């Protein structure tokens, strides 16, 4: 087993005049180091296309995660899906990325644009073997993974962007490769890389997509552990044990909460230096302790991070806020969303007397709920999350 991590991000544009996307992406993590991604483009557009693509991707991910051969998957898809009465076709196109033990990926493509591999900013053309399965030409490749590899899968709406008004023959795959080469070196997450590419497609369509357009980006990164502590333990005698475990963990360390910071400063025998500048009026100032990567206020700051996390999982519209701001919530968001792959929460269960005032909107249960919701969001981002209670 290596120390690599598969970061996955995808997003779609809906064809103008439709209310549902005819493309579909399914992701199944069938163990901690293996995953199957299927991007499917249903025949036509709208509800019918959505049903075709959803069924296709669900069938394939379910069967592949059970180690069933691709030949059997394709046969099942063609036998299961309804036949289009107009075109006489009973399938949708698809791209499969099957990541195995974070060491290699098997890429299987049927009638979608070929997957792009960018390695150190350079395009790597994938060699493939063509298989004929029930008259359908399936292209199959295998690639050994390297840190910083970027894989880009897409539906044909991406290469059709700009046909007519902006570009005579659309945005070709080579155009997309050249557009993404330098951007791939930026260190952006897969989610952000996907949004950058899809925003360009949207612009080339003049804001009115002529086809459903889906992009799924996969970034191969080194695993980065992160540790966050919020709240002191319920038993003051557990402070030493909790802090010893927290600071013994590999990776960066984030402290959230005034009391938490004070006991950590005492444990480290270092001064706690408070800052008074409100870099964001909605987020309390940070502090500093030598040997700690970030020190912030507790519940208010984590609540802001949670709002960013929920948006990140949807349209990521607040990225322009937390991606550069220096307040505590923005800095935590960058550390957890963009850097961390394995996150350890150390959650103290002590009651905070300041939170017992019935006139305040904060109480112990709210803090616990914030931590649970944030950890759930992080898991949906593909992070490994462990909650430790004291």
C-alpha positions in Angstrom: 0.0 0.0 0.0 1.4 3.5 -0.9 0.7 6.9 0.5 -1.4 8.2 -2.3 -4.9 9.7 -2.1 -7.6 9.9 -4.9 -9.3 13.4 -4.8 -12.5 13.4 -6.9 -14.6 16.3 -8.1 -17.3 16.5 -10.6 -20.0 18.9 -11.8 -22.5 19.3 -14.7 -24.2 21.9 -16.8 -27.8 21.3 -17.9 -28.7 21.8 -21.5 -30.7 25.0 -22.2 -34.4 24.4 -21.9 -34.1 21.3 -19.8 -34.6 21.0 -16.0 -32.6 17.8 -15.4 -29.2 16.7 -16.6 -29.0 13.8 -19.0 -25.5 13.0 -17.7 -24.8 11.2 -14.5 -21.8 10.4 -12.3 -21.7 7.6 -9.8 -18.8 7.0 -7.4 -18.4 3.9 -5.2 -15.6 3.7 -2.6 -15.6 0.0 -2.0 -12.7 0.1 0.4 -10.4 2.7 1.8 -8.0 2.6 -1.2 -10.2 1.6 -4.2 -13.0 3.3 -6.0 -15.1 3.1 -9.1 -16.2 6.2 -11.0 -18.6 6.0 -13.9 -19.5 9.1 -16.0 -22.5 8.2 -18.2 -24.1 10.3 -21.0 -27.7 9.3 -21.6 -29.1 9.2 -25.1 -30.8 12.5 -25.9 -31.5 14.9 -23.1 -33.9 15.6 -20.2 -35.7 13.0 -18.1 -35.2 10.1 -20.5 -31.5 10.7 -20.8 -31.2 11.0 -17.1 -32.9 7.7 -16.5 -30.6 6.0 -19.1 -27.4 7.5 -17.6 -28.4 6.9 -14.0 -29.2 3.2 -14.7 -26.0 2.7 -16.7 -23.7 4.2 -14.1 -25.5 2.4 -11.2 -25.3 -1.0 -12.9 -21.7 -0.6 -13.8 -20.5 0.7 -10.4 -22.4 -2.0 -8.5 -21.1 -4.8 -10.7 -17.5 -3.6 -10.9 -17.3 -3.1 -7.1 -18.2 -6.8 -6.9 -15.3 -7.7 -9.2 -17.6 -8.7 -12.1 -15.9 -8.5 -15.5 -16.5 -5.5 -17.8 -17.8 -7.7 -20.5 -20.6 -8.9 -18.2 -21.2 -5.3 -17.1 -21.7 -4.1 -20.7 -24.0 -7.1 -21.5 -26.1 -6.3 -18.5 -26.4 -2.7 -19.4 -27.6 -3.3 -22.9 -30.0 -6.0 -21.8 -31.5 -3.9 -18.9 -32.0 -0.5 -20.4 -35.1 0.3 -22.4 -34.8 0.7 -26.2 -35.3 4.2 -27.7 -38.3 4.0 -30.0 -36.8 6.7 -32.3 -33.2 5.6 -32.7 -33.5 1.9 -31.7 -30.6 2.2 -29.2 -30.8 1.0 -25.6 -27.7 2.4 -23.9 -25.8 5.5 -22.9 -22.2 6.2 -23.4 -19.9 5.9 -20.4 -16.4 6.3 -19.0 -15.2 4.2 -16.2 -12.2 4.9 -13.9 -11.5 2.0 -11.6 -8.9 2.9 -9.0 -7.2 -0.1 -7.5 -5.3 0.1 -4.2 -4.4 3.7 -5.0 -1.7 2.2 -7.2 -3.2 2.0 -10.7 -6.3 3.0 -12.6 -8.1 1.0 -15.3 -9.9 3.3 -17.7 -12.7 2.0 -19.9 -14.4 4.3 -22.4 -17.3 3.8 -24.7 -18.1 6.7 -27.1 -17.2 9.4 -24.6 -14.2 11.7 -25.3 -11.0 10.0 -24.3 -9.8 10.7 -20.7 -7.0 13.3 -20.4 -4.0 12.5 -18.2 -1.9 15.5 -17.2 1.4 14.6 -15.5 3.7 17.4 -14.3 1.8 19.8 -16.6 2.3 17.6 -19.7 -0.3 15.7 -21.6 0.3 11.9 -21.5 -1.5 10.1 -24.3 -2.8 6.8 -23.1 -2.3 3.6 -25.0 -5.4 1.5 -25.1 -6.7 -1.9 -26.2 -9.9 -2.0 -28.2 -12.4 -4.7 -27.3 -15.5 -5.6 -29.2 -18.4 -6.5 -26.8 -21.7 -7.3 -28.5 -20.7 -5.1 -31.4 -19.7 -2.1 -29.2 -16.1 -0.9 -29.4 -14.7 -0.4 -25.9 -11.3 1.2 -25.3 -9.4 0.0 -22.2 -6.2 1.4 -20.6 -4.2 0.8 -17.5 -2.0 3.4 -15.8 0.3 3.3 -12.8 -0.5 6.2 -10.6 2.0 8.9 -9.7 1.7 11.8 -7.2 0.1 14.9 -8.9 -1.4 13.0 -11.8 -4.6 14.8 -13.0 -7.3 12.7 -14.9 -10.1 14.5 -16.6 -13.1 12.6 -17.9 -16.0 14.4 -19.7 -19.1 14.0 -21.7 -19.2 15.2 -25.3 -20.9 18.4 -24.2 -17.4 19.7 -23.2 -15.9 19.2 -26.7 -19.0 20.7 -28.3 -18.8 23.9 -26.3 -18.6 26.9 -28.6 -19.9 25.3 -31.7 -21.2 28.0 -34.0 -21.1 31.4 -32.1 -17.7 31.1 -30.5 -15.8 28.4 -32.4 -16.6 26.9 -35.8 -16.2 23.3 -34.8 -16.4 23.4 -31.0 -13.7 23.2 -28.3 -11.6 20.2 -29.2 -10.0 17.8 -26.8 -6.6 19.3 -27.7 -8.0 22.7 -26.8 -9.1 21.4 -23.4 -5.6 19.8 -22.8 -3.9 23.1 -23.6 -6.3 25.1 -21.4 -5.8 22.8 -18.4 -2.0 22.2 -18.7 -0.8 25.1 -16.7 -3.8 25.1 -14.4 -3.1 21.5 -13.4 0.2 22.7 -11.8 -1.6 25.1 -9.5 -2.3 22.6 -6.7 -6.1 23.2 -6.9 -8.4 20.4 -5.6 -10.2 18.2 -8.1 -13.4 20.1 -7.3 -11.9 23.5 -8.2 -10.2 22.2 -11.3 -13.6 20.8 -12.5 -15.3 24.1 -11.8 -12.6 26.1 -13.7 -13.0 23.8 -16.8 -16.8 23.8 -16.6 -17.0 27.6 -16.2 -15.0 27.9 -19.5 -17.4 25.6 -21.2 -20.3 27.7 -19.9 -18.7 30.8 -21.3 -18.1 29.2 -24.7 -21.7 28.3 -24.8 -22.5 31.9 -24.2 -24.3 31.0 -21.0 -26.7 28.8 -22.9 -25.4 25.2 -23.0 -26.4 23.4 -26.2 -25.8 20.0 -24.6 -25.5 18.5 -21.1 -21.9 18.9 -20.1 -20.2 17.0 -17.3 -16.6 17.1 -16.1 -15.1 14.7 -13.6 -11.6 15.4 -12.4 -9.4 13.1 -10.3 -6.2 14.4 -8.6 -3.7 12.0 -7.2 -2.1 13.5 -4.1 0.0 12.5 -1.1 -2.0 11.7 2.0 -1.9 14.7 4.4 -3.0 14.1 8.0 -4.7 17.0 9.9 -5.7 17.2 13.6 -8.3 19.5 15.1 -9.2 19.9 18.8 -12.3 21.6 20.1 -13.3 21.8 23.7 -11.6 20.5 26.9 -12.3 17.0 28.2 -15.2 16.4 30.5 -12.8 15.2 33.2 -10.0 17.8 33.9 -7.7 14.9 34.8 -7.9 13.8 31.1 -6.3 17.0 29.8 -2.8 15.6 29.8 -3.8 12.4 28.0 -6.0 14.2 25.4 -3.3 16.8 24.6 -0.5 14.2 24.6 -2.4 12.1 22.0 -3.3 15.2 20.0 0.2 16.6 19.7 1.8 13.2 19.1 -0.2 12.8 15.9 1.5 13.4 12.5 0.4 16.4 10.5 -0.8 20.0 11.3 -2.6 20.9 14.5 -5.6 23.2 14.8 -7.0 24.4 18.2 -10.5 25.8 18.4 -11.9 27.5 21.5 -10.6 29.8 24.2 -10.4 27.2 27.0 -8.9 24.7 24.6 -6.2 27.1 23.6 -5.4 28.0 27.3 -4.9 24.4 28.4 -2.9 23.7 25.2 -0.6 26.7 26.0 -0.1 25.4 29.5 0.7 21.9 28.2 3.2 23.2 25.8 4.5 25.8 28.3 4.2 28.5 25.6 2.4 31.9 25.8 -1.0 32.3 24.2 -0.9 35.5 22.1 -4.4 36.8 21.3 -5.0 38.9 18.2 -7.5 41.8 18.1 -8.1 42.3 14.4 -11.4 41.2 13.0 -10.5 40.1 9.5 -14.1 39.1 8.9 -16.9 40.8 11.0 -18.6 37.4 11.3 -15.6 35.5 12.5 -13.8 36.1 15.9 -10.0 36.8 15.7 -7.4 34.1 15.8 -4.5 33.7 18.3 -1.0 32.2 18.3 0.8 29.5 20.2 4.3 28.5 19.3 4.2 24.9 17.9 0.5 25.1 16.9 -0.4 25.7 13.2 -3.7 27.6 13.9 -5.5 28.8 16.9 -9.1 30.0 16.6 -12.3 30.7 18.5 -14.6 27.7 18.8 -18.3 27.4 17.9 -18.8 30.5 15.9 -15.8 29.8 13.7 -16.7 26.1 13.2 -20.2 27.1 12.3 -18.8 29.3 9.5 -16.5 26.5 8.3 -19.6 24.2 8.2 -21.4 26.7 6.0 -18.5 26.7 3.6 -18.3 22.9 3.6 -22.0 22.6 2.7 -21.6 25.1 -0.1 -18.4 23.3 -1.3 -20.4 20.1 -1.7 -22.9 21.9 -3.9 -21.8 24.7 -6.2 -18.7 25.9 -4.3 -19.9 29.5 -4.8 -18.1 30.7 -1.6 -14.8 29.5 -2.8 -13.9 33.1 -3.8 -14.3 34.0 -0.1 -12.5 31.3 1.9 -9.8 30.6 -0.7 -7.8 33.7 0.1 -9.2 35.4 3.3 -7.1 35.2 6.4 -9.7 34.9 9.1 -9.9 31.7 11.2 -12.8 30.0 9.4 -11.2 30.6 5.9 -7.9 29.2 7.1 -9.5 26.1 8.6 -11.5 25.6 5.4 -8.3 25.7 3.3 -6.6 23.3 5.6 -9.4 20.8 5.8 -10.9 21.1 2.2 -7.7 21.5 0.2 -4.8 20.1 2.1 -6.1 17.4 4.5 -6.8 13.8 3.4 -7.0 12.2 6.9 -8.6 14.3 9.7 -8.6 13.5 13.4 -11.1 15.4 15.5 -10.4 15.6 19.3 -13.7 16.7 20.8 -13.8 17.6 24.5 -17.2 16.9 26.2 -16.8 19.5 29.0 -19.7 21.9 29.4 -18.8 25.5 28.8 -20.3 27.7 31.4 -20.5 30.6 28.9 -22.8 28.5 26.8 -25.4 27.8 29.6 -26.9 31.3 29.3 -30.4 30.7 27.9 -30.2 34.1 26.1 -27.3 32.8 23.9 -27.9 30.8 20.8 -25.0 28.4 21.6 -25.2 25.3 23.8 -23.4 22.0 24.2 -25.7 20.1 21.9 -25.2 22.7 19.1 -21.4 22.2 19.4 -21.7 18.4 19.1 -24.1 18.8 16.2 -21.7 21.1 14.4 -18.8 18.7 14.8 -20.9 15.8 13.5 -22.2 17.7 10.5 -18.7 19.0 9.6 -17.2 15.5 9.8 -20.1 14.2 7.6 -19.4 16.9 5.0 -15.7 16.1 5.0 -16.4 12.4 4.5 -18.5 13.3 1.5 -15.5 15.2 0.2 -13.6 11.9 0.3 -11.7 12.5 3.5 -11.0 9.9 6.1 -12.4 11.3 9.4 -12.0 9.9 12.9 -13.8 11.4 15.9 -12.2 11.0 19.3 -14.3 12.1 22.3 -12.9 12.9 25.8 
